[in-house]
Every structure is written in structure tokens, then in C-alpha cells.
Amino acid sequence: MFLGILAIFIVLVCMIILLYSYFLRIVNKLFKVTNKYVKYIVLGAVIVLFNLSFIMLFRSEVFGIILVLLIYTLMMYFFIYIIDFFLKKNKLWNKIYLFIPITFSICFTVYGLFNMTNVVKTEYDIHNSKLTNNYKVALISDLHYGISLNDNELTKYANEISKEKPDFVVLAGDIVDERTTKEQMNSAFNILGSIDTKSGVYFAYGNHDKSTYTSKKNYTLSELEESITKNNITILEESKKYINTDVVLIGRGYDYRKNITDILERRDNPLYSIVIDHVPLEYDNYRENGINLDLSGHTHAGQIFPLGVLQKMINKNSAFINKFHKLSDAVYGKYEKDDFIGIVSSGIAGWGIPIRTESRSEYVIINLSK
């Protein structure tokens, strides 16, 4: 624990030193400053802004955006510093190189702001002999209502999904979170519950829906459950629902979980089994116990580049880290092994900061056929 905290402290100090070095060079280049006190002013400004952005990260969207800007500036400065070693004799390069990191970070962050609210449809086709009917399933996860989408935008995407004529809709957790107000929570489930389906809307809890990470909750658990159910949305928490005679839909809990074998019955074996599990973390267990499809979210496909890339690398190559705390079995997209398929959505929005610089915000349409 101590070594982990020490490592984080060292990384943060190194980041502050590099940012100080960069902004001091910018100030000197623009204003030709010789006053020694300017160094202390720049250092103080960097320390205050960087630390304040960390402290206020999930309390203020503005500070979250500033932190993303600073981190991308730092990343680009690191690479530019290496390139400068080879090009420092080039006159054009010497004129522009210091402005590349901040220009890139501003452009990339602005792109992330627009990309977050530009929701796309992602579609998958799945065939399985257990199915006696064809189904169209809509998957929505990680709305974190209040971060990016508003009522009009969510209604727009709910209407788009209704036009797809889904047989049923799956809400795979984190529809609301610690920053969602009670009014926003009611509005979100009212809109999602209005999606036109043949067999209903089904919800499984994520790690944020119950406002797990704050003591000052904007709504109680009973108010949350009432809002969900009064809008004709079925909560599946370590429970299941049969769709016609060929599909069993199983919803997992987040803070309370049974073994999957305690939910399944012998009569479920011939049926096509779908699990709604917010975190994609039991693929081997599901596959070994005959589950056919797992629908998840949680990862946001990284959301802020390069987090998704790093998580994929850790999942694939770091047996040491995974031994102590495996993050997920998949980060995004479709995973397939034997008769098991896992689908992980990037989410219809994002968490904490209204920026998405990795992947796209999406709702998912899954076409099931025999």
C-alpha cells in the first residue's frame, strides 16, 4: 500500500516538473522574461492548477476538462522534447515546436467534447441453434445521466431505438450515478421506460446506480427502485425472466451476487441464455456453465485515450496485476469462444468528465437468429 502511494506521489511530482518546464519555456519564448520571480510564479500556478484539477475532478466539469488539457499537453511535450533532440537546428521547427503540445491538446479535447454527445448505433448479428424465434435486442449502458446528454437528446436516441422495433431493451447498469439529481434520475427512467418494445425493458445495477461512492446521496435506494419500476422497467438483480419459450434473461447484481449455478435451473439448459452483467468479468465461468451471451458496459472503452489501450495491454500481458485485481475480461466489442459470446458496450455517454477521446458513445442493436 505504501509503495503504491509513493509511486503515485513520484509520478505526480514528475508530471508537475514537466508541466512547469513546458509553461516556463512558453512564457520565456512569448515575453522574453528575465525576472527570476517569474519562475516561481509559473511553478506556483502549475502546482495550484494541477492539484486543484485533481481535487475538483469529479465535482466540476470545468476542472475535469482542464486536467485532460494538462495531461494531453504533458504527453505531447514529452514526445516533442524527444523530437526536438533531432530537429533543434531546424529554424522552422524552433519557431513552432513549443506551441504544438498546447495546440494539439486543445484540439483533441474539443474533439472529445463533441464526440461524447455524438451517439452512434453499433450492430451485431448472432446465430444460435437454441433459438426458435428471431429477436432484436437493444443494449444501453453507462448513461451516467447528467454528465453529457440532456432530456431532449436522450429522448432523441430513445425514439431512434423505438424505430428499430426491439423485442426487448437491456439497461446494463450505471444509468445514473452519484452526481445525478433526483429529478434527473426520474427523467432518465421515464424516457428509457417509454421505448417501444414487444417484451419489455430490463435493468441490472452497475457500480454507480446506487450512489455507492458518496455519503451525500441525491436519492434513496427505495426512490431509485420506485422510479425504475413505475416506468415499467423490470429490475433483474440475481434473478431471471423468461422471454417466450426459448430465451432466459438473467440479471446480475453488483454488490450482491450468487454463483450463476444458483440462478440457473435444469429447465434452463435447452434455452438461449442471456446475462446482463455490468462488469465483463466472469466470461470463463459463464462459458463453463452454458451461458450463451453476456451483455456488459462499465469499461467505457477507455473513454479518455489511452486508458482503453492500456487496459487491453494489462488484460493481455500482465498476469501479475490480473492475479490481484483483474479489471475485466474484455474492454470493448465482441468476444467469442466456443458457444459463448460477450458484448461490451462503450456506453451511451461517459463518467465524470463530458469528454470522450477514445471510441464512440453508442447504443447497441443485437440481431439474434436461429
C-alpha positions in Angstrom: 0.0 0.0 0.0 2.8 2.4 1.0 4.8 1.6 -2.2 1.7 2.3 -4.3 1.1 5.7 -2.7 4.8 6.5 -3.0 4.8 5.6 -6.7 1.7 7.8 -7.4 3.3 10.7 -5.5 6.5 10.4 -7.6 4.6 10.3 -10.8 2.6 13.4 -9.9 5.7 15.3 -8.9 7.4 14.3 -12.2 4.2 15.5 -14.1 4.3 18.9 -12.3 8.0 19.3 -13.0 7.5 18.6 -16.7 4.5 20.9 -16.9 6.4 23.7 -15.1 9.3 23.2 -17.6 6.9 23.5 -20.6 5.0 26.5 -19.5 8.1 28.4 -18.3 9.6 27.9 -21.8 6.3 29.1 -23.4 6.4 32.3 -21.2 10.0 32.9 -21.9 9.5 32.5 -25.7 6.5 34.8 -25.8 7.6 37.5 -23.5 11.4 37.2 -23.3 11.1 37.4 -19.5 14.3 37.6 -17.4 12.9 38.3 -14.0 13.8 35.3 -11.7 10.5 35.7 -9.8 8.6 34.6 -13.0 9.9 31.1 -12.4 8.3 31.0 -9.0 5.0 32.4 -10.3 4.8 29.8 -13.1 5.7 27.0 -10.7 3.1 28.1 -8.2 0.4 28.5 -11.0 1.2 25.0 -12.3 1.1 23.4 -8.8 -2.2 25.1 -7.9 -3.9 24.4 -11.2 -2.8 20.8 -11.4 -3.7 19.9 -7.9 -6.9 21.8 -7.9 -7.9 20.0 -11.1 -7.3 16.6 -9.4 -9.2 17.6 -6.2 -12.2 19.0 -8.1 -12.1 16.4 -10.9 -15.5 14.9 -10.2 -17.1 17.9 -8.6 -16.6 20.3 -11.5 -16.7 19.6 -15.2 -14.5 22.7 -15.9 -11.7 21.3 -13.7 -12.1 17.9 -15.3 -11.6 19.5 -18.8 -8.6 21.5 -17.6 -7.0 18.3 -16.2 -7.5 16.5 -19.5 -5.9 19.5 -21.3 -2.9 19.5 -18.9 -2.3 15.7 -19.3 -2.5 15.8 -23.1 -0.2 18.8 -23.1 2.2 16.8 -20.9 2.1 13.8 -23.2 2.7 15.8 -26.3 5.5 17.8 -24.7 7.3 14.5 -23.8 7.2 13.4 -27.4 8.1 16.8 -28.8 11.0 17.0 -26.4 12.4 13.8 -27.9 11.8 15.0 -31.5 13.5 18.3 -30.6 16.7 16.5 -29.9 16.9 15.6 -33.6 15.4 18.8 -35.1 16.7 21.6 -32.9 18.9 23.0 -35.7 15.9 23.5 -38.0 14.8 27.1 -37.9 11.1 26.5 -38.6 10.9 23.8 -36.0 12.4 26.1 -33.4 9.7 28.7 -34.1 6.7 26.3 -33.7 7.6 23.3 -31.7 6.7 24.8 -28.3 3.2 25.6 -29.5 2.5 22.1 -30.8 1.6 20.4 -27.4 -0.9 23.0 -26.2 -2.4 23.3 -29.7 -2.8 19.6 -30.0 -4.3 19.2 -26.5 -6.9 21.9 -27.1 -7.9 20.4 -30.5 -8.1 16.9 -29.1 -10.1 18.0 -26.0 -12.6 19.9 -28.1 -13.0 16.9 -30.3 -13.6 14.8 -27.2 -16.4 17.2 -26.1 -18.2 16.8 -29.4 -17.5 13.1 -29.7 -19.1 12.4 -26.3 -22.6 13.6 -27.4 -22.4 12.1 -30.9 -24.0 8.8 -30.2 -23.9 6.1 -32.9 -25.7 2.8 -33.5 -23.5 -0.3 -33.3 -25.0 -3.6 -34.6 -24.1 -7.2 -34.1 -25.6 -10.4 -35.7 -25.6 -13.6 -33.7 -26.8 -17.0 -34.7 -27.6 -19.9 -32.4 -29.5 -23.2 -32.9 -31.1 -22.9 -29.4 -33.3 -20.0 -30.7 -36.7 -20.9 -32.2 -37.5 -17.2 -32.8 -35.6 -14.2 -34.1 -35.0 -11.3 -31.7 -33.8 -7.8 -31.9 -32.2 -6.6 -28.6 -31.3 -3.1 -27.8 -28.4 -2.6 -25.3 -27.9 0.7 -23.4 -25.2 1.1 -20.7 -23.3 3.8 -18.8 -25.6 6.8 -19.3 -24.4 8.4 -16.1 -27.3 10.8 -16.6 -26.4 14.5 -16.1 -22.8 14.2 -17.4 -23.4 14.9 -21.1 -26.9 14.1 -22.5 -30.0 16.1 -21.6 -33.7 15.2 -21.7 -34.1 16.2 -25.4 -31.0 14.3 -26.5 -31.9 11.2 -24.6 -35.5 11.3 -26.0 -34.0 11.5 -29.5 -32.0 8.3 -29.0 -34.9 6.6 -27.2 -37.0 7.4 -30.3 -34.3 6.0 -32.6 -34.3 2.8 -30.6 -38.1 2.6 -30.8 -37.9 2.8 -34.6 -35.6 -0.3 -34.5 -38.7 -2.2 -33.1 -36.7 -4.1 -30.5 -38.2 -7.2 -28.9 -36.7 -6.1 -25.6 -34.3 -3.5 -24.2 -31.4 -4.2 -21.8 -30.1 -1.5 -19.5 -26.7 -2.8 -18.4 -26.1 -0.5 -15.4 -24.7 2.9 -14.5 -27.8 4.6 -16.0 -27.4 7.1 -13.1 -24.6 7.9 -10.7 -23.5 9.9 -7.6 -23.9 13.3 -9.4 -27.3 12.6 -10.9 -30.1 14.6 -9.1 -33.3 13.0 -8.1 -35.1 14.9 -10.9 -32.6 13.7 -13.5 -32.9 10.2 -12.2 -36.7 10.2 -12.6 -36.4 11.8 -16.0 -33.9 9.3 -17.3 -36.0 6.2 -16.4 -39.2 7.9 -17.6 -37.6 8.4 -21.1 -36.0 4.9 -21.2 -39.2 3.3 -20.0 -41.0 4.9 -22.9 -39.0 2.9 -25.5 -41.5 0.8 -27.6 -40.8 -2.9 -27.2 -42.6 -6.2 -27.6 -41.4 -7.8 -24.4 -40.2 -5.0 -22.1 -37.2 -3.1 -20.7 -34.9 -4.9 -18.2 -32.4 -3.3 -15.9 -29.4 -4.6 -14.0 -27.4 -2.5 -11.5 -24.0 -1.1 -12.1 -21.5 0.1 -9.6 -22.8 3.7 -9.6 -26.6 3.4 -9.8 -27.0 3.2 -6.0 -24.6 6.2 -5.5 -22.2 3.8 -3.8 -19.2 6.2 -3.7 -20.8 9.1 -1.8 -22.3 9.6 1.6 -24.5 12.5 0.4 -26.9 10.7 -1.9 -29.3 12.7 -4.1 -31.9 9.9 -3.9 -32.5 6.8 -1.7 -32.5 3.2 -2.9 -36.2 3.0 -2.5 -36.7 6.2 -4.6 -34.5 4.7 -7.2 -36.3 1.4 -7.3 -39.7 3.2 -7.4 -38.6 5.3 -10.3 -37.4 2.3 -12.3 -40.5 0.1 -11.7 -43.1 2.8 -12.1 -41.8 3.4 -15.6 -42.5 -0.3 -16.5 -38.8 -1.3 -16.3 -38.1 -4.7 -14.7 -35.2 -4.9 -12.3 -33.2 -8.1 -12.5 -30.8 -8.5 -9.6 -29.7 -12.1 -9.2 -32.9 -13.0 -10.8 -34.2 -14.1 -14.3 -37.1 -13.6 -16.7 -38.3 -15.9 -19.5 -38.8 -14.4 -22.9 -41.3 -16.6 -24.9 -40.2 -20.3 -24.7 -36.6 -20.1 -25.9 -34.8 -17.3 -24.0 -33.9 -16.9 -20.4 -32.7 -13.4 -19.4 -30.6 -13.3 -16.2 -29.7 -10.0 -14.4 -26.7 -9.9 -12.1 -26.2 -7.6 -9.1 -23.1 -5.6 -8.4 -22.8 -5.5 -4.6 -24.7 -8.8 -4.1 -24.0 -11.9 -6.2 -24.8 -15.5 -6.1 -23.0 -18.1 -8.1 -24.5 -18.4 -11.6 -25.3 -22.0 -10.9 -27.6 -21.0 -8.1 -29.7 -18.9 -10.5 -29.9 -21.4 -13.4 -32.2 -24.4 -13.3 -32.2 -27.7 -15.2 -35.1 -26.5 -17.3 -32.9 -23.5 -18.5 -30.3 -25.8 -20.2 -32.1 -26.0 -23.6 -32.9 -22.3 -23.6 -30.8 -19.5 -25.1 -29.3 -17.8 -22.0 -28.5 -14.1 -21.8 -26.8 -12.5 -18.8 -26.9 -8.8 -18.1 -23.8 -8.1 -16.1 -22.4 -4.6 -15.8 -18.8 -5.6 -15.5 -17.5 -8.1 -18.1 -15.6 -10.2 -15.6 -16.9 -13.8 -15.5 -16.5 -15.0 -19.0 -14.9 -18.3 -18.2 -17.5 -19.0 -15.5 -20.3 -18.2 -17.9 -18.9 -20.2 -20.7 -18.3 -23.3 -18.5 -21.9 -23.1 -17.2 -23.6 -22.9 -20.6 -24.3 -19.1 -20.8 -24.7 -18.0 -24.4 -24.5 -14.3 -24.3 -23.2 -11.7 -21.8 -24.2 -8.0 -22.2 -22.0 -5.5 -20.3 -20.7 -2.0 -20.2 -18.5 -0.4 -17.4 -15.2 0.0 -19.3 -16.4 2.9 -21.5 -13.9 1.5 -24.0 -11.4 3.7 -22.1 -13.2 7.0 -22.7 -10.1 9.1 -22.3 -7.2 8.0 -24.6 -5.0 6.0 -23.9 -6.8 4.3 -21.0 -8.6 1.7 -23.2 -5.3 0.8 -24.9 -3.6 0.4 -21.5 -6.4 -1.7 -20.2 -6.2 -4.0 -23.2 -2.4 -4.4 -22.7 -2.9 -5.1 -19.0 -5.6 -7.7 -19.7 -3.4 -9.4 -22.3 0.1 -9.2 -20.8 0.1 -8.5 -17.1 -0.5 -11.8 -15.3 0.9 -10.2 -12.1 -1.7 -7.4 -12.0 -4.6 -9.6 -13.0 -3.7 -12.0 -10.2 -4.5 -9.4 -7.6 -7.2 -7.3 -9.3 -8.4 -8.2 -12.8 -10.1 -5.2 -14.4 -12.2 -7.0 -17.0 -12.3 -9.9 -19.4 -12.8 -7.5 -22.3 -12.6 -3.8 -22.9 -14.9 -3.3 -25.9 -16.7 -5.0 -28.7 -17.5 -8.7 -29.3 -15.7 -11.6 -27.6 -16.3 -15.1 -28.8 -15.2 -18.5 -27.5 -16.9 -21.9 -28.1 -20.6 -21.3 -27.7 -20.2 -18.2 -25.6 -20.3 -14.5 -26.8 -19.6 -11.4 -24.7 -20.6 -8.0 -25.9 -19.2 -4.9 -24.1 -20.6 -1.5 -25.0 -18.6 1.7 -24.7 -21.8 3.3 -23.2 -24.2 5.9 -24.5 -22.4 8.6 -22.5 -19.4 8.7 -20.1 -18.4 9.1 -16.5 -17.0 12.1 -14.6 -15.9 14.3 -17.4 -18.0 15.1 -20.5 -15.1 14.2 -22.8 -14.6 11.1 -24.9 -11.3 10.9 -26.8 -11.3 7.1 -27.2 -14.0 5.2 -29.1 -17.6 6.4 -29.6 -20.7 6.8 -27.5 -23.2 4.2 -28.7 -26.3 2.2 -28.2 -26.1 -1.4 -29.4 -28.6 -3.4 -31.5 -28.2 -7.2 -31.4 -29.9 -9.3 -34.0 -30.5 -12.9 -32.7 -31.5 -15.6 -35.1 -31.6 -19.4 -35.3 
